[in-house]
Amino acid sequence: MRVLDPPYNTGNKDFIYDDNFVGTDDGYRHSKWLSFMNERLKIARKLLSEDGAIFINIDDNEHAQLKLLCDDVFGEENFLTSIPWHNRTSKQNDTDISINHEYIIVYAKYKRGDNRRLKDSNRYKWEQLKGFTFLPKETDKTKFSNPDNDPRGLWKADPFDAPNVRPNLTYPIVNPNTGVQHLPPRGRHWRISQDKFASALADNRIVFGKNGKGRPQLKVFYDEVKFKGAVVDTWFDSHIFGTSTEGKKELLKLLPEAKSIFSTPKPTKLYIELMKISLKNTDGIVLDFFAGSGTTGHAVMELNKEDGGNRKYILCTNNENNICEEITYQRLKNIQKDLPHNLKYYKTEFIPKLSEDEEILSSKLLDYIKEMVELENMCEIDGEKRRIILSDEDLKIAHSEMKESGDLYSPSFILINKEIKDSIEERKLEVVTIPDYYFTEELREVNEL
């Protein structure tokens, strides 16, 4: 699953995408916004897992434009839905019609469905995949109980009648406790035939109200309908998915100083529910590349705590006005007591092209390998238990200083002789090869590959 929020406006006048810079009277505002989003969504699709989906929060201002853009990037056939999210309850500032909602546009990398609608170029890929589909939402267990200790477990009483008149399903039912005869209400019929009713009654699947003196009702057992016919609602009500006000309270409780930066942060409830209905296992990866206040990371860890999962999150932000260090990271740092997890942030930068008298780019990029290794292996290169080996001299030093049970991360061009290899194995050190693909695109661009 991938979660994407629109970028927040924090007052920078550079074209990052700033609503103050691109004003409502700008005749090209939609075009500028689409240009801003286009390249980012193309990259997002490359990063998306084959059975993944992307969720994009958007309001009425750019909803139509975003839908057309996503049709182009992800393919119209992979559109799942546009979910209205009831994001607030107040109507005091609205005029004419209350605008108390946003949308969550959802696309799959490959949507499960009728492959006859696919373009020929996508057909093979489609047929090799199960495709993405929302997981059925589990039936609400709180509505079930077991007052008669039925060995089949929790159950609830559903109406025994259904709409419309069907003569073959209209017959008298006598309450065995009172002797009162019941017929279906006017314009309705019983749900099963008379023969099947007799079997259901003998099987203790018919009840007559809480005190046994009412109309017939059908016992529905939780284990039989846990996921049966369950679908994901296309309206996200605020009492289940939270509101922007709740999101703001969550953030300010952890970071009071964020009040002037984020006016409408998302509630963790919203993203927790999205993950519940979309992640097929408990160890998926969630990427948010407009991380904002860090709600996505917070929600991932809340859900992990709830169900014992091992999901991971990756949050990205441009650190405009130090937002990453002072807000996104600090929020996640402040939840460590209640939701302890491995937390680390990295800064990225552009590497200028080399002049003719400078070293080759592949050597220069080795200066940035430490962070890539840490990200790939989810570890910290501490110089003690874990070390980066980039030269024969590094290898000799590590070999002489490290005692046992450590990791050596080394590129493939470092050759280890038999004597050192035997010594490494004896001290239970592990050599992990640094893959060549970290900077493939950069090296290809300067013709070093």
C-alpha positions as a Markdown table, in Angstrom:
| # | Residue | x | y | z |
|---|---|---|---|---|
| 1 | Met | 0.0 | 0.0 | 0.0 |
| 2 | Arg | 1.1 | 3.5 | -0.7 |
| 3 | Val | -0.3 | 6.6 | 1.0 |
| 4 | Leu | 0.0 | 10.0 | -0.5 |
| 5 | Asp | -1.0 | 13.4 | 0.8 |
| 6 | Pro | -1.0 | 16.7 | -1.0 |
| 7 | Pro | 2.0 | 18.8 | 0.0 |
| 8 | Tyr | 1.4 | 21.3 | 2.8 |
| 9 | Asn | 1.9 | 25.0 | 2.4 |
| 10 | Thr | 4.4 | 26.4 | 4.8 |
| 11 | Gly | 5.0 | 29.7 | 3.2 |
| 12 | Asn | 8.1 | 29.1 | 1.0 |
| 13 | Lys | 7.9 | 31.1 | -2.2 |
| 14 | Asp | 9.9 | 28.7 | -4.3 |
| 15 | Phe | 7.9 | 26.4 | -6.5 |
| 16 | Ile | 7.7 | 23.4 | -4.3 |
| 17 | Tyr | 4.0 | 23.6 | -4.7 |
| 18 | Asp | 2.8 | 26.5 | -2.6 |
| 19 | Asp | -0.8 | 27.7 | -2.8 |
| 20 | Asn | 0.4 | 31.2 | -1.9 |
| 21 | Phe | 2.6 | 31.2 | -5.0 |
| 22 | Val | 0.1 | 29.6 | -7.3 |
| 23 | Gly | -2.9 | 31.7 | -6.5 |
| 24 | Thr | -6.6 | 31.1 | -7.3 |
| 25 | Asp | -6.5 | 33.8 | -9.9 |
| 26 | Asp | -3.6 | 32.2 | -11.8 |
| 27 | Gly | -5.0 | 31.0 | -15.1 |
| 28 | Tyr | -2.4 | 28.2 | -15.2 |
| 29 | Arg | -2.8 | 27.0 | -11.6 |
| 30 | His | -4.2 | 23.6 | -12.6 |
| 31 | Ser | -1.5 | 23.1 | -15.2 |
| 32 | Lys | 1.2 | 24.0 | -12.8 |
| 33 | Trp | -0.2 | 21.6 | -10.1 |
| 34 | Leu | -0.5 | 18.8 | -12.6 |
| 35 | Ser | 3.1 | 19.3 | -13.8 |
| 36 | Phe | 4.2 | 19.2 | -10.2 |
| 37 | Met | 2.3 | 15.9 | -9.5 |
| 38 | Asn | 3.0 | 14.2 | -12.8 |
| 39 | Glu | 6.6 | 13.2 | -12.3 |
| 40 | Arg | 6.0 | 12.3 | -8.7 |
| 41 | Leu | 3.2 | 9.9 | -9.6 |
| 42 | Lys | 5.2 | 8.3 | -12.3 |
| 43 | Ile | 8.0 | 7.5 | -9.8 |
| 44 | Ala | 5.3 | 6.3 | -7.3 |
| 45 | Arg | 4.1 | 3.8 | -9.8 |
| 46 | Lys | 7.6 | 2.4 | -10.3 |
| 47 | Leu | 7.9 | 2.0 | -6.5 |
| 48 | Leu | 4.5 | 0.4 | -6.1 |
| 49 | Ser | 4.6 | -3.3 | -5.5 |
| 50 | Glu | 2.9 | -5.5 | -8.0 |
| 51 | Asp | -0.1 | -6.1 | -5.7 |
| 52 | Gly | 0.0 | -2.7 | -4.2 |
| 53 | Ala | -2.3 | 0.3 | -4.3 |
| 54 | Ile | -1.9 | 4.1 | -3.9 |
| 55 | Phe | -4.2 | 6.3 | -1.8 |
| 56 | Ile | -4.3 | 10.0 | -2.5 |
| 57 | Asn | -6.1 | 12.5 | -0.3 |
| 58 | Ile | -7.5 | 15.4 | -2.3 |
| 59 | Asp | -10.3 | 18.0 | -2.0 |
| 60 | Asp | -12.7 | 19.5 | -4.5 |
| 61 | Asn | -10.2 | 22.0 | -5.9 |
| 62 | Glu | -8.1 | 19.4 | -7.9 |
| 63 | His | -10.2 | 16.3 | -7.6 |
| 64 | Ala | -11.2 | 16.2 | -11.3 |
| 65 | Gln | -7.7 | 17.1 | -12.6 |
| 66 | Leu | -6.1 | 14.4 | -10.4 |
| 67 | Lys | -8.5 | 11.7 | -11.5 |
| 68 | Leu | -7.6 | 12.3 | -15.2 |
| 69 | Leu | -3.8 | 12.5 | -14.4 |
| 70 | Cys | -4.0 | 9.2 | -12.5 |
| 71 | Asp | -5.9 | 7.5 | -15.3 |
| 72 | Asp | -3.0 | 8.4 | -17.5 |
| 73 | Val | -0.2 | 7.3 | -15.1 |
| 74 | Phe | -1.8 | 4.2 | -13.5 |
| 75 | Gly | -4.2 | 3.3 | -16.3 |
| 76 | Glu | -8.0 | 3.9 | -16.2 |
| 77 | Glu | -8.5 | 0.1 | -15.8 |
| 78 | Asn | -6.7 | 0.2 | -12.5 |
| 79 | Phe | -8.9 | 2.8 | -10.9 |
| 80 | Leu | -10.5 | 1.3 | -7.8 |
| 81 | Thr | -12.6 | 4.1 | -6.3 |
| 82 | Ser | -12.9 | 7.6 | -5.1 |
| 83 | Ile | -13.8 | 7.4 | -1.4 |
| 84 | Pro | -15.6 | 10.4 | 0.2 |
| 85 | Trp | -14.1 | 11.0 | 3.7 |
| 86 | His | -16.3 | 12.9 | 6.1 |
| 87 | Asn | -13.4 | 14.9 | 7.5 |
| 88 | Arg | -15.3 | 17.4 | 9.7 |
| 89 | Thr | -18.7 | 17.9 | 11.3 |
| 90 | Ser | -18.7 | 21.7 | 11.6 |
| 91 | Lys | -20.7 | 23.6 | 8.9 |
| 92 | Gln | -20.3 | 27.1 | 10.4 |
| 93 | Asn | -18.0 | 28.5 | 7.7 |
| 94 | Asp | -19.7 | 27.0 | 4.7 |
| 95 | Thr | -22.0 | 28.8 | 2.3 |
| 96 | Asp | -24.8 | 27.3 | 0.2 |
| 97 | Ile | -23.8 | 23.7 | 0.5 |
| 98 | Ser | -21.6 | 22.3 | 3.4 |
| 99 | Ile | -18.2 | 21.1 | 2.2 |
| 100 | Asn | -17.4 | 18.8 | 5.0 |
| 101 | His | -15.6 | 16.1 | 3.0 |
| 102 | Glu | -12.5 | 15.3 | 1.1 |
| 103 | Tyr | -11.8 | 12.4 | -1.3 |
| 104 | Ile | -9.3 | 9.5 | -1.2 |
| 105 | Ile | -8.6 | 8.4 | -4.8 |
| 106 | Val | -7.4 | 4.8 | -5.0 |
| 107 | Tyr | -5.5 | 3.1 | -7.8 |
| 108 | Ala | -3.9 | -0.3 | -8.0 |
| 109 | Lys | -0.8 | -1.3 | -9.8 |
| 110 | Tyr | -2.8 | -4.1 | -11.2 |
| 111 | Lys | -6.5 | -4.3 | -10.3 |
| 112 | Arg | -8.2 | -7.7 | -10.0 |
| 113 | Gly | -11.0 | -8.0 | -12.4 |
| 114 | Asp | -12.1 | -8.7 | -16.0 |
| 115 | Asn | -8.9 | -8.8 | -18.1 |
| 116 | Arg | -10.9 | -8.5 | -21.3 |
| 117 | Arg | -10.8 | -4.7 | -20.6 |
| 118 | Leu | -7.0 | -4.7 | -20.6 |
| 119 | Lys | -4.8 | -3.3 | -23.2 |
| 120 | Asp | -2.9 | -6.1 | -25.0 |
| 121 | Ser | 0.4 | -4.8 | -23.6 |
| 122 | Asn | -0.8 | -5.4 | -20.1 |
| 123 | Arg | -2.6 | -8.7 | -20.6 |
| 124 | Tyr | 0.3 | -11.0 | -19.9 |
| 125 | Lys | 1.3 | -9.1 | -16.8 |
| 126 | Trp | -2.3 | -9.2 | -15.6 |
| 127 | Glu | -2.8 | -12.9 | -16.1 |
| 128 | Gln | 0.4 | -13.6 | -14.1 |
| 129 | Leu | -0.9 | -11.7 | -11.1 |
| 130 | Lys | -3.7 | -12.2 | -8.7 |
| 131 | Gly | -4.1 | -8.5 | -8.8 |
| 132 | Phe | -4.9 | -6.0 | -6.0 |
| 133 | Thr | -8.3 | -6.1 | -4.2 |
| 134 | Phe | -9.5 | -4.7 | -1.0 |
| 135 | Leu | -9.6 | -7.2 | 1.8 |
| 136 | Pro | -13.1 | -8.0 | 3.1 |
| 137 | Lys | -13.8 | -5.9 | 6.1 |
| 138 | Glu | -14.4 | -8.1 | 9.2 |
| 139 | Thr | -18.0 | -8.1 | 10.5 |
| 140 | Asp | -18.4 | -6.0 | 13.7 |
| 141 | Lys | -18.0 | -8.6 | 16.5 |
| 142 | Thr | -19.6 | -6.3 | 19.1 |
| 143 | Lys | -23.1 | -6.8 | 17.7 |
| 144 | Phe | -22.9 | -10.6 | 18.5 |
| 145 | Ser | -23.5 | -12.3 | 21.8 |
| 146 | Asn | -24.4 | -15.8 | 23.1 |
| 147 | Pro | -27.1 | -15.5 | 25.7 |
| 148 | Asp | -28.2 | -19.2 | 25.4 |
| 149 | Asn | -24.6 | -20.6 | 25.4 |
| 150 | Asp | -25.0 | -22.0 | 21.9 |
| 151 | Pro | -22.0 | -24.3 | 21.3 |
| 152 | Arg | -21.7 | -22.7 | 17.8 |
| 153 | Gly | -20.6 | -19.4 | 19.5 |
| 154 | Leu | -21.6 | -15.8 | 19.1 |
| 155 | Trp | -24.7 | -15.0 | 17.2 |
| 156 | Lys | -27.2 | -12.2 | 16.6 |
| 157 | Ala | -30.9 | -12.2 | 15.7 |
| 158 | Asp | -31.7 | -10.9 | 12.2 |
| 159 | Pro | -35.2 | -10.2 | 10.8 |
| 160 | Phe | -36.9 | -13.3 | 9.4 |
| 161 | Asp | -38.8 | -11.4 | 6.8 |
| 162 | Ala | -37.7 | -9.8 | 3.5 |
| 163 | Pro | -39.1 | -7.3 | 1.0 |
| 164 | Asn | -41.9 | -8.1 | -1.6 |
| 165 | Val | -44.7 | -10.7 | -1.6 |
| 166 | Arg | -43.8 | -14.2 | -2.6 |
| 167 | Pro | -46.7 | -16.7 | -2.1 |
| 168 | Asn | -44.5 | -19.7 | -1.8 |
| 169 | Leu | -42.7 | -18.0 | 1.1 |
| 170 | Thr | -45.9 | -16.8 | 2.9 |
| 171 | Tyr | -47.1 | -19.2 | 5.5 |
| 172 | Pro | -48.2 | -19.0 | 9.2 |
| 173 | Ile | -45.6 | -19.5 | 11.9 |
| 174 | Val | -46.7 | -20.3 | 15.5 |
| 175 | Asn | -44.6 | -19.2 | 18.4 |
| 176 | Pro | -44.2 | -22.4 | 20.4 |
| 177 | Asn | -43.9 | -20.4 | 23.7 |
| 178 | Thr | -47.1 | -18.4 | 23.3 |
| 179 | Gly | -49.2 | -20.2 | 20.7 |
| 180 | Val | -49.5 | -16.9 | 18.8 |
| 181 | Gln | -49.6 | -17.2 | 15.0 |
| 182 | His | -47.5 | -14.9 | 12.9 |
| 183 | Leu | -47.6 | -14.0 | 9.2 |
| 184 | Pro | -45.0 | -11.9 | 7.3 |
| 185 | Pro | -45.7 | -8.1 | 7.6 |
| 186 | Arg | -47.7 | -6.6 | 4.8 |
| 187 | Gly | -45.7 | -6.5 | 1.5 |
| 188 | Arg | -43.1 | -8.9 | 2.7 |
| 189 | His | -42.3 | -12.7 | 2.8 |
| 190 | Trp | -40.4 | -15.1 | 5.0 |
| 191 | Arg | -36.7 | -15.6 | 4.1 |
| 192 | Ile | -36.9 | -19.5 | 3.8 |
| 193 | Ser | -39.5 | -22.0 | 2.8 |
| 194 | Gln | -41.8 | -23.8 | 5.3 |
| 195 | Asp | -39.8 | -27.1 | 5.0 |
| 196 | Lys | -36.5 | -25.3 | 5.7 |
| 197 | Phe | -38.1 | -23.4 | 8.5 |
| 198 | Ala | -39.0 | -26.6 | 10.3 |
| 199 | Ser | -35.3 | -27.8 | 9.9 |
| 200 | Ala | -34.0 | -24.4 | 11.1 |
| 201 | Leu | -36.3 | -24.5 | 14.2 |
| 202 | Ala | -35.1 | -28.0 | 15.1 |
| 203 | Asp | -31.5 | -26.9 | 14.7 |
| 204 | Asn | -32.1 | -24.0 | 17.2 |
| 205 | Arg | -31.6 | -21.3 | 14.5 |
| 206 | Ile | -35.0 | -19.6 | 15.1 |
| 207 | Val | -35.6 | -17.4 | 18.1 |
| 208 | Phe | -38.7 | -15.4 | 19.1 |
| 209 | Gly | -37.4 | -12.2 | 20.5 |
| 210 | Lys | -35.3 | -11.7 | 23.7 |
| 211 | Asn | -38.1 | -13.0 | 26.0 |
| 212 | Gly | -39.3 | -15.7 | 23.6 |
| 213 | Lys | -42.7 | -14.0 | 23.1 |
| 214 | Gly | -42.1 | -12.1 | 19.9 |
| 215 | Arg | -42.0 | -12.6 | 16.1 |
| 216 | Pro | -39.6 | -15.2 | 14.6 |
| 217 | Gln | -36.0 | -14.1 | 14.0 |
| 218 | Leu | -33.1 | -15.9 | 12.4 |
| 219 | Lys | -29.9 | -16.7 | 14.3 |
| 220 | Val | -26.8 | -15.6 | 12.4 |
| 221 | Phe | -23.6 | -16.9 | 13.8 |
| 222 | Tyr | -20.4 | -14.7 | 13.8 |
| 223 | Asp | -18.1 | -17.5 | 12.6 |
| 224 | Glu | -20.3 | -18.1 | 9.6 |
| 225 | Val | -20.5 | -14.5 | 8.5 |
| 226 | Lys | -17.1 | -13.2 | 9.7 |
| 227 | Phe | -16.1 | -12.2 | 6.2 |
| 228 | Lys | -19.1 | -13.5 | 4.2 |
| 229 | Gly | -20.4 | -10.8 | 1.8 |
| 230 | Ala | -18.3 | -8.2 | 3.6 |
| 231 | Val | -17.4 | -5.2 | 1.5 |
| 232 | Val | -15.5 | -2.0 | 2.0 |
| 233 | Asp | -17.9 | 1.0 | 2.5 |
| 234 | Thr | -17.4 | 3.7 | -0.1 |
| 235 | Trp | -18.3 | 6.4 | 2.5 |
| 236 | Phe | -15.8 | 6.9 | 5.3 |
| 237 | Asp | -17.8 | 8.3 | 8.1 |
| 238 | Ser | -16.1 | 10.5 | 10.7 |
| 239 | His | -17.0 | 8.5 | 13.7 |
| 240 | Ile | -15.0 | 5.5 | 12.4 |
| 241 | Phe | -12.3 | 7.2 | 10.3 |
| 242 | Gly | -11.8 | 10.3 | 12.4 |
| 243 | Thr | -11.9 | 14.0 | 11.5 |
| 244 | Ser | -9.3 | 16.7 | 10.8 |
| 245 | Thr | -10.0 | 18.1 | 14.2 |
| 246 | Glu | -9.1 | 14.8 | 15.8 |
| 247 | Gly | -5.9 | 14.7 | 13.7 |
| 248 | Lys | -4.9 | 18.1 | 14.9 |
| 249 | Lys | -5.5 | 17.2 | 18.6 |
| 250 | Glu | -3.3 | 14.1 | 18.2 |
| 251 | Leu | -0.5 | 16.2 | 16.7 |
| 252 | Leu | -0.7 | 19.0 | 19.2 |
| 253 | Lys | -0.7 | 16.6 | 22.1 |
| 254 | Leu | 2.7 | 15.4 | 20.9 |
| 255 | Leu | 4.0 | 18.7 | 19.4 |
| 256 | Pro | 2.2 | 21.8 | 20.6 |
| 257 | Glu | 4.6 | 24.0 | 18.6 |
| 258 | Ala | 3.1 | 22.5 | 15.3 |
| 259 | Lys | -0.1 | 24.5 | 15.7 |
| 260 | Ser | 0.9 | 27.3 | 13.3 |
| 261 | Ile | 2.1 | 24.8 | 10.6 |
| 262 | Phe | -0.6 | 22.2 | 10.2 |
| 263 | Ser | -4.2 | 23.3 | 10.2 |
| 264 | Thr | -5.7 | 20.0 | 9.0 |
| 265 | Pro | -3.5 | 17.0 | 9.7 |
| 266 | Lys | -5.0 | 13.6 | 9.1 |
| 267 | Pro | -6.2 | 11.4 | 12.0 |
| 268 | Thr | -4.4 | 8.1 | 12.6 |
| 269 | Lys | -7.8 | 6.4 | 12.5 |
| 270 | Leu | -8.1 | 7.1 | 8.8 |
| 271 | Tyr | -4.8 | 5.5 | 7.8 |
| 272 | Ile | -5.2 | 2.6 | 10.2 |
| 273 | Glu | -8.5 | 1.7 | 8.5 |
| 274 | Leu | -7.0 | 2.0 | 5.1 |
| 275 | Met | -4.2 | -0.4 | 6.0 |
| 276 | Lys | -6.7 | -2.9 | 7.5 |
| 277 | Ile | -8.7 | -3.1 | 4.3 |
| 278 | Ser | -5.7 | -3.1 | 1.9 |
| 279 | Leu | -2.6 | -4.7 | 3.3 |
| 280 | Lys | -2.7 | -8.5 | 2.7 |
| 281 | Asn | -0.3 | -9.3 | 5.5 |
| 282 | Thr | 1.1 | -7.8 | 8.7 |
| 283 | Asp | 4.6 | -7.1 | 7.4 |
| 284 | Gly | 3.9 | -4.8 | 4.4 |
| 285 | Ile | 5.7 | -1.5 | 3.6 |
| 286 | Val | 3.8 | 1.8 | 3.6 |
| 287 | Leu | 5.4 | 4.7 | 1.7 |
| 288 | Asp | 4.3 | 8.3 | 2.2 |
| 289 | Phe | 6.3 | 10.7 | 0.0 |
| 290 | Phe | 4.5 | 13.9 | 1.3 |
| 291 | Ala | 4.9 | 12.9 | 4.9 |
| 292 | Gly | 3.8 | 16.2 | 6.4 |
| 293 | Ser | 3.1 | 15.8 | 10.2 |
| 294 | Gly | 4.0 | 12.0 | 10.2 |
| 295 | Thr | 0.5 | 10.7 | 10.7 |
| 296 | Thr | 1.2 | 7.7 | 8.4 |
| 297 | Gly | 4.2 | 6.5 | 10.5 |
| 298 | His | 2.2 | 6.9 | 13.7 |
| 299 | Ala | -0.7 | 4.9 | 12.2 |
| 300 | Val | 1.6 | 2.1 | 11.1 |
| 301 | Met | 2.9 | 1.7 | 14.6 |
| 302 | Glu | -0.5 | 1.9 | 16.2 |
| 303 | Leu | -1.8 | -0.9 | 14.0 |
| 304 | Asn | 1.3 | -3.0 | 14.7 |
| 305 | Lys | 0.6 | -2.6 | 18.4 |
| 306 | Glu | -3.0 | -3.6 | 17.9 |
| 307 | Asp | -2.5 | -6.8 | 16.0 |
| 308 | Gly | 1.2 | -7.7 | 16.6 |
| 309 | Gly | 2.2 | -6.9 | 13.0 |
| 310 | Asn | 5.7 | -6.0 | 11.7 |
| 311 | Arg | 4.7 | -3.4 | 9.1 |
| 312 | Lys | 7.3 | -0.8 | 8.1 |
| 313 | Tyr | 7.0 | 2.8 | 7.0 |
| 314 | Ile | 9.1 | 5.1 | 4.8 |
| 315 | Leu | 8.3 | 8.8 | 5.1 |
| 316 | Cys | 9.7 | 11.4 | 2.8 |
| 317 | Thr | 9.6 | 15.2 | 2.9 |
| 318 | Asn | 11.6 | 18.1 | 1.4 |
| 319 | Asn | 12.3 | 19.4 | 4.9 |
| 320 | Glu | 10.9 | 22.8 | 4.0 |
| 321 | Asn | 11.3 | 25.1 | 7.0 |
| 322 | Asn | 12.9 | 22.1 | 8.9 |
| 323 | Ile | 9.6 | 20.2 | 8.9 |
| 324 | Cys | 11.3 | 16.8 | 8.8 |
| 325 | Glu | 13.6 | 17.4 | 11.7 |
| 326 | Glu | 11.3 | 19.5 | 13.9 |
| 327 | Ile | 7.9 | 18.0 | 13.2 |
| 328 | Thr | 7.8 | 14.7 | 11.3 |
| 329 | Tyr | 10.8 | 13.1 | 13.1 |
| 330 | Gln | 10.0 | 14.6 | 16.5 |
| 331 | Arg | 6.4 | 13.3 | 16.4 |
| 332 | Leu | 7.6 | 9.8 | 15.8 |
| 333 | Lys | 10.3 | 10.2 | 18.4 |
| 334 | Asn | 7.8 | 11.4 | 20.9 |
| 335 | Ile | 5.7 | 8.2 | 20.5 |
| 336 | Gln | 8.6 | 5.9 | 21.3 |
| 337 | Lys | 7.6 | 5.3 | 24.9 |
| 338 | Asp | 4.2 | 3.9 | 23.9 |
| 339 | Leu | 5.1 | 2.6 | 20.4 |
| 340 | Pro | 8.8 | 1.7 | 20.5 |
| 341 | His | 10.3 | 1.1 | 17.1 |
| 342 | Asn | 13.5 | 1.5 | 15.0 |
| 343 | Leu | 13.5 | 5.1 | 13.9 |
| 344 | Lys | 16.1 | 6.9 | 11.8 |
| 345 | Tyr | 16.1 | 9.8 | 9.3 |
| 346 | Tyr | 18.4 | 10.6 | 6.4 |
| 347 | Lys | 19.1 | 13.7 | 4.5 |
| 348 | Thr | 19.6 | 13.6 | 0.7 |
| 349 | Glu | 21.4 | 16.0 | -1.6 |
| 350 | Phe | 22.2 | 16.5 | -5.2 |
| 351 | Ile | 25.8 | 15.6 | -6.2 |
| 352 | Pro | 27.2 | 18.1 | -8.8 |
| 353 | Lys | 28.5 | 16.7 | -12.0 |
| 354 | Leu | 32.3 | 16.3 | -12.0 |
| 355 | Ser | 34.7 | 18.4 | -13.9 |
| 356 | Glu | 37.4 | 16.7 | -16.1 |
| 357 | Asp | 40.1 | 17.0 | -13.5 |
| 358 | Glu | 38.0 | 15.3 | -10.7 |
| 359 | Glu | 37.8 | 11.7 | -9.8 |
| 360 | Ile | 35.2 | 9.4 | -11.4 |
| 361 | Leu | 31.7 | 9.6 | -10.1 |
| 362 | Ser | 31.6 | 5.9 | -9.0 |
| 363 | Ser | 34.4 | 6.7 | -6.5 |
| 364 | Lys | 32.7 | 9.8 | -5.2 |
| 365 | Leu | 29.4 | 8.0 | -4.7 |
| 366 | Leu | 31.1 | 5.7 | -2.3 |
| 367 | Asp | 31.0 | 8.6 | 0.2 |
| 368 | Tyr | 27.2 | 8.1 | 0.3 |
| 369 | Ile | 27.1 | 4.3 | 0.6 |
| 370 | Lys | 26.8 | 4.2 | 4.4 |
| 371 | Glu | 23.2 | 5.6 | 4.4 |
| 372 | Met | 22.2 | 3.2 | 1.6 |
| 373 | Val | 23.5 | 0.2 | 3.5 |
| 374 | Glu | 21.7 | 1.3 | 6.7 |
| 375 | Leu | 18.4 | 1.7 | 4.7 |
| 376 | Glu | 18.7 | -1.6 | 2.9 |
| 377 | Asn | 19.6 | -3.6 | 6.0 |
| 378 | Met | 17.6 | -1.6 | 8.6 |
| 379 | Cys | 20.7 | -1.2 | 10.8 |
| 380 | Glu | 23.1 | 1.4 | 12.1 |
| 381 | Ile | 26.8 | 1.3 | 11.0 |
| 382 | Asp | 28.3 | 2.0 | 14.4 |
| 383 | Gly | 31.9 | 1.2 | 13.6 |
| 384 | Glu | 32.0 | -1.6 | 16.2 |
| 385 | Lys | 29.6 | -4.4 | 15.4 |
| 386 | Arg | 28.9 | -3.1 | 11.9 |
| 387 | Arg | 31.5 | -1.6 | 9.6 |
| 388 | Ile | 31.7 | -0.4 | 5.9 |
| 389 | Ile | 34.7 | -1.8 | 4.0 |
| 390 | Leu | 35.6 | 0.3 | 1.0 |
| 391 | Ser | 39.4 | -0.5 | 0.6 |
| 392 | Asp | 41.9 | -3.1 | 1.5 |
| 393 | Glu | 43.1 | -0.9 | 4.3 |
| 394 | Asp | 39.6 | -0.8 | 5.8 |
| 395 | Leu | 39.5 | -4.6 | 5.6 |
| 396 | Lys | 42.9 | -4.9 | 7.5 |
| 397 | Ile | 41.8 | -2.5 | 10.2 |
| 398 | Ala | 38.4 | -4.2 | 10.7 |
| 399 | His | 40.0 | -7.6 | 10.7 |
| 400 | Ser | 42.4 | -6.6 | 13.4 |
| 401 | Glu | 39.9 | -4.7 | 15.6 |
| 402 | Met | 36.7 | -6.6 | 15.4 |
| 403 | Lys | 36.4 | -9.6 | 17.7 |
| 404 | Glu | 33.3 | -11.6 | 17.0 |
| 405 | Ser | 29.7 | -11.7 | 15.9 |
| 406 | Gly | 29.8 | -8.5 | 13.7 |
| 407 | Asp | 28.9 | -7.6 | 10.1 |
| 408 | Leu | 31.2 | -6.3 | 7.4 |
| 409 | Tyr | 29.5 | -4.6 | 4.5 |
| 410 | Ser | 31.8 | -4.7 | 1.4 |
| 411 | Pro | 31.4 | -4.0 | -2.3 |
| 412 | Ser | 32.2 | -6.8 | -4.7 |
| 413 | Phe | 35.5 | -5.4 | -5.8 |
| 414 | Ile | 37.1 | -5.9 | -2.4 |
| 415 | Leu | 38.9 | -9.3 | -2.6 |
| 416 | Ile | 39.3 | -11.3 | 0.7 |
| 417 | Asn | 42.2 | -13.7 | 0.8 |
| 418 | Lys | 41.9 | -17.2 | 2.3 |
| 419 | Glu | 43.8 | -16.3 | 5.5 |
| 420 | Ile | 41.5 | -13.4 | 6.3 |
| 421 | Lys | 38.4 | -15.3 | 5.2 |
| 422 | Asp | 39.3 | -18.2 | 7.6 |
| 423 | Ser | 39.9 | -15.7 | 10.4 |
| 424 | Ile | 36.5 | -14.0 | 9.8 |
| 425 | Glu | 34.7 | -17.3 | 9.8 |
| 426 | Glu | 36.4 | -18.3 | 13.1 |
| 427 | Arg | 35.3 | -15.1 | 14.8 |
| 428 | Lys | 31.8 | -15.5 | 13.4 |
| 429 | Leu | 31.9 | -12.3 | 11.4 |
| 430 | Glu | 29.6 | -12.1 | 8.5 |
| 431 | Val | 30.6 | -10.4 | 5.2 |
| 432 | Val | 27.6 | -8.8 | 3.5 |
| 433 | Thr | 28.0 | -7.8 | -0.2 |
| 434 | Ile | 27.0 | -4.2 | -1.0 |
| 435 | Pro | 24.9 | -4.5 | -4.1 |
| 436 | Asp | 25.9 | -2.7 | -7.3 |
| 437 | Tyr | 22.4 | -1.3 | -8.0 |
| 438 | Tyr | 22.5 | 1.5 | -5.5 |
| 439 | Phe | 23.7 | 4.1 | -8.1 |
| 440 | Thr | 23.0 | 2.4 | -11.4 |
| 441 | Glu | 21.0 | 5.2 | -12.9 |
| 442 | Glu | 23.5 | 7.9 | -11.8 |
| 443 | Leu | 26.5 | 6.0 | -13.3 |
| 444 | Arg | 24.7 | 5.2 | -16.5 |
| 445 | Glu | 23.9 | 8.9 | -16.9 |
| 446 | Val | 27.6 | 9.8 | -16.9 |
| 447 | Asn | 28.5 | 6.8 | -19.1 |
| 448 | Glu | 30.3 | 4.9 | -16.3 |
| 449 | Leu | 28.2 | 1.8 | -16.9 |
